[in-house]
Amino acid sequence: MNVAVGLMEGRREVNVELSGEFKDTAGKLYAPGPYQFTTPVTLTPSDFRSGAFAVDDVTIGIGFHWERNERQVFRGALRIIRRDAGLAVINDVPLEEYVTSVISSEMSASCPLELLKAHAVISRSWLQFPKMSSSSNSTSKNGGKESPHQLIRWYGRESHADFDVCADDHCQRYQGITKAFSDSASKAVSATSGEFVTYDGSVCDARFSKSCGGITEIYSTAWEDYDVPYLKSVYDGAGRSSYNGSEDFIRSEPPAYCNTRDSKLIATILPGFDQETRDFYRWRVEYAADELGELIKARLAIDLGAILDMQPLARGPSGRIYRLKITGERDHLILGKELEIRRALSRSHLYSSGFVVDKERGRFVLRGAGWGHGVGLCQIGAAVMASEGKSYREILSHYYPGSAVAGISL
């Protein structure tokens, strides 16, 4: 089966460089070289392995602190279609080729093989879950509860009209063959071909984030208000622990798989741009009261005035806040869930909503834990587990309690 991946949208023109020969739907041959397209076209490589196309100025990390533009190279068919906002670029690629790219884009292709195997299984599962699940809750949707003093929002899986998934972090990172520089990624996909994470016979919604901060989170703190049995909160370490996501936990740095400062290991497991973020386990940001008020006004279009207080009203097991009361000179607001809090309190996104609030010298100091929503597999923790000799099945069993790895024919 093929996967249609949306690479970019809203362009007046698309500049592409072809490697190898391509043909359009009318049979016209396109020789290797640069091309500029201003109208829709579909190009298919004459030979999949030798044919590739490069696209400049692909935006990655949209809205996050690592956002940037890159030149990226892709195999498979190139489709350019016209939408209301302009031209959209789509890559049609076989499923296992897609998974190979994802695990080389989400993490480094130089990761330990067992981590790449684990990620191949969850990336395949995440993609297929809405199509293969018999559950009525097979897809999460955007939702919320709004009133004059409350804004609770969550953001489900995006529904794309013209392609299956986007290429950025809002779905799964997909950067073609740009980052797939190691044979390990192909070996991992081949070794796990057709395998999925399953629970009670159904494919799992295999969520994942960069660093849980020591304890993974439950589904309902980030999305709809129901529990997913295999997305439980687990201690990100060996054996059992009495740790919970209290303020004391966030203020400390307890042992955990994802609590690593091994620079050599980090260089091995994280893509280059992710390596710029080294304070993923425990972090700190601070704002002046008026600065924070202006930030919330810009991000939410709500004018609370200078901020006087921030009070967590509800935390998940990892310590991530999913209801936060913000009091300003003019008004107050109850804000949630975790992503909306992260968006409102940063010019991009806070690393996570797992933070404590201190007032120091008239400023708000946020001390936080983890990077991302924390639900499901912790990518850095899983990489450390693999480096310590754990198998991909052990890794998946740790992060998705009660699950099993099963082969399924599509």
N, C-alpha and C positions, 0 to 999 in steps of 0.2 A: 504494500500500500504506500501511497505517497502522502506527504504532509505539505500543505500550502502554508508558507511562512511569510508574513508581511514584514518587509525590511524597512520601508520608509514610505511616507505619505506626504501629500500636499506640495508636490514639486511642479514647477513650470516646465522644467526640462530634466532629463536624466542622462548623466554622463557615465558611460560604461566602457570598460576595456575588455575585449574578448580574447581568451586564450584558447586556441583550437577553433574548429569550424562549427558554426551554428546554422540552423535553417529556421525560417519562419513558417507559418501555417500554409503559405502559398508555395512553399518549396524553394524560396529564394535563399541563396547561400550567402552567409556573412563570414568573410575571412577574418583571421585574427587582427586585432587592432582596436583603436578607440572609435566610439560612436556616440552621437548625441541624439536622443529621442525626445520628440515633443508630442508624439501621438502614440496611441496604444500599439503594442506589438507583443508577440509571443515567440521566443527563440528557444530552440531545443538543440543541445549539443549533438553532433554527429557521433561522438564517442564520449560516454559519461565520464570515464576516468581521465581522459586527456583534455576534456572541455571544461573551462571555468570562466567566470566573469568577475571582474573587480568593479566595485562601486565606491566612489569617493563620498566623503561627508555623511557617513552613516552615524546617526546620533545614538549613543549608548548611555545607559544610566539616566534616562530621562527623568528630571525632577529630583535626582538624588545628588549627594555631594561629590560623586565621581563622574558626573555628566561630562561628555566630551564627544568630539567627532573623530571618526576613524575611517581609513580606507580598508575595506574588507573584501575578501575573495570567497566566492561560492561555487559549488558544483551543482549540476542539475539544470532544470529549465528556468528561464527568465521570463516573467510576465510583467508587462507594464500596462496598467488599466487606468481609465479616467474615472475619477470620482468628483463630487461637487467641489472639494477643496483643492483639486489638482490631480497630478499623476501619482499613482501608488505603485511601488515595486514589490513584486511577489516572487519568491523562490519555491518551485515545486521540486521536492527532493524525497527519495525513499525514506521510510521510517527509520531504519537502522543508521543511515547516513545522518539523518537529523539528530538522533540520539548521540552519535559519535561527536558531532559538533557541540551539542549542548554540554556534555560532560567535560569538553575541552574549553568551554567558554565560562561555565559556572565556576569551575575549578581549573587548576593548571593540568595540562596533559602530562606533566612530569610527576603527578601525584602517585602515591602507592597504588598498585594495581587493584587491591581489594577495595579501596575507596572508589576508584573509577567503576568497578563492577557494581558496587552498591548504588552509585549515582546513575548508572545506566538503567538499573531496575526501577528506581523511583522516577526518573525522567520519563521512561516509557509508560509507567503507571499513571503519572500525573496527566500525561497527554490523553491516554485512552479512558481514564476514569469516567468522564461524562458519557462516553459512547457505550461503555461496557457495564456500567453499574445499573443494577435493578432498583436501587434505592430512590425513593421520591426526593431525597435531598442530594441528588447526584451532582448538581451544580449550584454553587453559591451565587447569589445575586446582590447587586448593590441594594442597600436599604438604609433605614434610619428612623429616628424619632425626633421630630423637631417641634419646639414650642418657643415662646419668647425668651425663656431662660435655659433652654436645653438644646443641644445639638449633638445627637448621637448618630454617627454614620459608619457604615462599613462598606468595603469595596470587594465584590466578588470577582470571579473569573470574568475577564472581558469577553463579550460576544462580538466576534468580528464577522461582518457580512460577506467579505470577499476572500477570506483566508481562514485557516484553522487557528493559528496562533501568531502573535507578534514575536519579534526577535529580541525584545528587551526584557528587563527584569520584571515587568508587569505580568509576563507569562513565564517563559524560561529564556535565559540568555542563549542566543543562537548567533554565532559569528562565522558561519560557514567553515571553511578550512583555514581561516586566518590563524587560529590558535592551536589547531590540531597538528602539532609538530612532532608528536611522539607516537610510535606504534602501539604504546600501551592503551591508548583510547580505543583503537580498533580492536585490540585483543580483548579488552573488557566488554565491549559490545558483542563481539562474537561469542565469548564464553558464556554470556547471559542471554543469548538470543531467544526471544519469545518469553522471557521470564518477567513476572509482575509481582508486586507486593499484593497479597490478598488477605482478606479477613472474612471468615465464615463463607468462603467460596466466591466472594466478589472482589473485584479489583479495588484497591485502596486509593483514596484521595491523598496521594503521598506528598504532603506539604513539606517544605524545607526552608531553612534560613541560614544565614552565614554563621552566627554565633548565638547560642541560647543564653550565654552568660552564667552557666552553671546548672540551670534547671530549665527543662523545656516547658512550653506553655500548652494550654488546652485550646481547642478550636474556638470556643464561644467567646473568648476575650477579643478575638480579631474579626470574627464573622458572625453568622446567625446564632441565635440563642438556643443552641442544642448541642449535645455532647456527641462526639465521634469516638467510639470505643477504643480505637487503636491510636488516636491522637491524645493520649494521656500525658500528664506531666511526669517526667522521670528525671532523677538526678543524673547529671552528665558526668558520671564517674563510675568506678568499679564498685560493685556491690550495692548495698542499700545505704541510705543516709537519712539523718534526721533534719537535714537542711530544708528550709522552706524560704519562700520569696519575701521574707520580712525586710524591713529597713536595715536591720543589722546585717543581713545577708548581703544586701547591695553595697553597704558601706565597707564590707570586708572583701577579701579575695580568696575564698576557699578553694581547695583543690578541685579540679574538674578537667575533663579531657580538653575542653576548649580554652582552658587557662594555660596558655603556652606563650612563652616569649622566646622560643627557640627560633632565632632569625633564619637559620639554615633550613629548618623545616618549613617555616612560613614562606620562604622563597620558593620552596618546592611545591607547595600545595595551592598557593594563591596566584591568580593572574597578576600581571605587572601592575595594573592600575589599582587592584585591591590591596596590594602590598603597601600602598600609601597610607592605609588605615591600619595603624598598629595598636590603637587603644580600644580594640573591639570588646575585650572582656570587661574592663572598667574604664569609664570615660567621665569627662567633666566639661560642662559649658556654663557660662554665666551671662546674665543680662542686667542692665539697669532697669528700674521699674518703668520708666517712660519708654525705653527702648523695647521692652517686652510688649507694652501696650500698642505701640506702633506696628510691631511685627504681627500681632494678632489681628489688628485692623487690616493690614495688607493681605494677610493670608485668608482671613475669614470674612472680611467686609463687615466686621462687627466692632464698634468703637466702645471699648470698656474704659477708656482713659488709662492713665498710669496704673499699673497693676499693684495691688496692695497685698494680695495673698493668693496662694495656690494650695489647694487641699485635696489630696487623693481620697476619693470616696469608695473606690473598689479596685482591688488588685487581683490578678490571677496568681496561680501557684508559683510562678517564676518571679513574681514581684512586679510584673508589667501592669501599669495602670490602664483600666479601660473606662473609668469614669473619674473625671478630674473637675473640681470646682475652682473656677478662676474668678477672683473678685477684683474689680477695678474701682477707680474713683467715681465712675459714672454708672456702672452696672455690674452684674455678675452673670456667669455662664457655666453650665455643667456640660462638659465636652467629653466625647468618646466616639468610636472605640480607639484601639491603640494607634492605628495609622493616622486618624484625624488628629490625635494629640501630637504625634510626631510631626505632622505637616504644619500644625498651627504654631509650634514652638521652635521653629527653625526656618531659615531662609531656603533650605532644601528639605531635609527630613532629619529629625533626631535619629541617632543610631537605633534607639528603641524607646518604648514608653516605660521601661523598667528603671525608674529613677526616684531619688529622694530629693526634697526641696529644702534648702537652707537659705537663710538670709544672713549675709555677711557684708558689713560696711555699706548697707543700703542697697545691695545688689542681691539678685536671686541666683543662687548657685545650684545647678542640677548635677547630681552625681549619679551616674547611670551604669547599667549592666547590660551587656549583650548588643548584638547588631542584627536587627530584623525582628520579625514577629515572634520568633522562638518556637513555632509550632512544628512538630515532626522532627525530621533529621536536622541535626546541627552540623553544618558542613565542616567547620574547623574541628569540632569534636570528633566527627567520623574519620577525618583524615588522621588525627592523632591516634585513634583506635587502630586504624590500618597500619600506621607506622609501628605500633606496638605488637603487631602480629595477629590482630583479630581478622577473621574472615568476613566477607561481605554479608554472609547470612547472619553472623553474630552481630554485625553492625546494624542491620535492618531490624533484627529482633529486639535490640536495645532501644531503638528510637520509635518503633511501632509495636508496642507490647501486644502480644496475642496474635500477631500477623504471621503469615507464612509466605515463602517464595514459591510460586507455582508457574509452570510452563503453560501457556495458553496460545492456541492457534487462532490467528486473526482471519 
